[in-house]
Structures are given as structure tokens and as C-alpha cells.
Amino acid sequence: LDARFRVIPTLSKKTLTVMAWHIIPVTLFSIVFVVVGVSFRTGWLY
């Protein structure tokens, strides 16, 4: 939500690094979410 209301409306070359710092954790969180889901499905963690 922070990026949606604060970064995207004023996106420019100056705020591009701020947007990158929002994209990186979201991407990493989604990858971890998929890995944990697959590991439960295949029996790695359970």
C-alpha cells in the first residue's frame, strides 16, 4: 500500500530506487511463499 500511494504517483528517476526497495522484498516474500508451499506439498517440511 505504501508504494501504491506514495511511490507510484510520483515515480521518476529519483524515486526509482525507492520503488526497487519495495519490489525486492515483495518478490523475495513470494518466492519463499512458493518454496514453503511446494515443500509442504512434497513432504520436505512435514
BAFI-3210 file (N, C-alpha, C; in Angstrom, 3 decimals, decimal comma, padded with zeros to 6 digits):
// residues 46
n [1|2|3|4|5|6|7|8|9|10|11|12|13|14|15|16|17|18|19|20|21|22|23|24|25|26|27|28|29|30|31|32|33|34|35|36|37|38|39|40|41|42|43|44|45|46]
n.u [000,816|001,973|003,758|001,948|000,462|002,364|004,785|004,366|002,566|004,306|006,405|009,616|012,911|014,305|012,846|012,935|014,687|013,551|011,195|012,288|013,248|010,846|009,897|011,768|011,624|008,966|009,037|010,932|009,524|007,344|008,620|009,650|007,217|006,156|008,119|007,873|005,218|005,431|007,216|005,729|003,787|005,227|006,372|008,728|008,953|007,137]
n.v [-001,206|001,199|001,760|002,008|004,335|006,282|006,072|005,267|007,259|009,444|008,615|008,666|009,166|009,731|008,582|005,955|004,116|003,878|002,592|000,212|-000,813|-001,500|-003,441|-005,552|-006,869|-007,806|-009,546|-011,444|-012,396|-013,611|-015,653|-017,196|-017,937|-019,607|-021,638|-022,704|-023,606|-025,568|-027,265|-028,215|-029,541|-031,560|-032,844|-032,081|-030,463|-031,521]
n.w [000,000|000,702|-001,379|-003,427|-002,889|-002,226|-003,724|-006,472|-007,650|-007,864|-009,441|-010,708|-012,104|-009,826|-007,709|-008,368|-007,186|-004,675|-005,331|-006,235|-003,822|-002,696|-004,423|-004,329|-001,642|-001,778|-003,953|-003,021|-000,780|-002,057|-003,469|-001,346|-000,206|-002,225|-002,259|000,346|000,202|-001,835|-000,572|001,605|000,176|-001,137|000,963|002,235|004,515|006,247]
ca.u [000,000|002,834|004,251|000,823|000,018|003,444|005,869|003,915|002,074|005,398|007,518|010,560|014,249|014,727|012,154|013,012|015,343|012,562|010,308|013,047|013,278|009,535|009,736|012,660|011,074|007,737|009,456|011,537|008,456|006,544|009,429|009,646|005,869|006,043|009,006|007,257|004,052|005,884|007,842|004,657|003,102|006,071|006,760|010,045|008,864|006,159]
ca.v [000,000|002,369|002,047|002,383|005,707|007,237|005,991|005,172|008,523|010,387|007,822|009,332|008,579|009,959|007,654|004,597|003,256|003,615|001,566|-001,044|-001,322|-002,096|-004,614|-006,638|-007,709|-008,466|-010,666|-012,462|-012,988|-014,506|-016,846|-018,003|-018,478|-020,723|-022,715|-023,330|-024,345|-026,767|-028,177|-028,901|-030,424|-032,713|-033,514|-031,699|-029,884|-032,219]
ca.w [000,000|000,766|-002,730|-004,288|-002,645|-002,034|-004,705|-007,867|-008,228|-008,119|-009,953|-011,602|-011,951|-008,439|-006,809|-008,901|-006,191|-003,621|-005,882|-006,241|-002,445|-002,433|-005,285|-003,907|-000,565|-002,214|-004,797|-002,158|000,023|-002,895|-003,748|-000,119|-000,079|-003,163|-001,808|001,520|-000,271|-002,543|000,382|002,329|-000,772|-001,447|002,198|002,726|005,860|007,097]
c.u [000,852|003,330|003,126|000,456|001,158|004,454|005,359|003,364|003,182|006,620|008,336|011,907|014,728|014,099|012,191|013,693|014,408|011,603|011,010|013,102|011,913|009,369|010,552|012,082|009,797|008,065|010,054|010,485|007,627|007,313|009,466|008,287|005,678|006,897|008,417|006,030|004,424|006,484|006,798|003,959|003,911|006,569|008,130|009,987|007,919|006,224]
c.v [001,260|002,755|002,537|003,857|006,723|007,239|006,057|006,494|009,522|009,679|008,617|008,642|008,688|008,937|006,214|003,642|002,942|002,526|000,219|-001,649|-001,822|-003,394|-005,796|-007,463|-008,441|-009,678|-011,785|-013,164|-013,958|-015,772|-017,763|-018,660|-019,692|-021,894|-023,431|-024,132|-025,628|-027,762|-028,885|-029,909|-031,691|-033,434|-033,165|-031,196|-030,639|-033,694]
c.w [000,000|-000,622|-003,629|-004,125|-002,594|-003,175|-006,135|-008,413|-008,562|-008,689|-010,966|-011,444|-010,510|-007,490|-007,301|-007,922|-005,033|-004,076|-005,912|-004,851|-001,995|-003,219|-004,777|-002,761|-000,964|-003,074|-003,958|-001,300|-000,808|-003,247|-002,537|000,077|-000,986|-002,706|-000,600|001,107|-000,981|-001,563|001,238|001,425|-001,049|-000,209|002,727|004,162|006,781|006,874]
res [l|d|a|r|f|r|v|i|p|t|l|s|k|k|t|l|t|v|m|a|w|h|i|i|p|v|t|l|f|s|i|v|f|v|v|v|g|v|s|f|r|t|g|w|l|y]
***
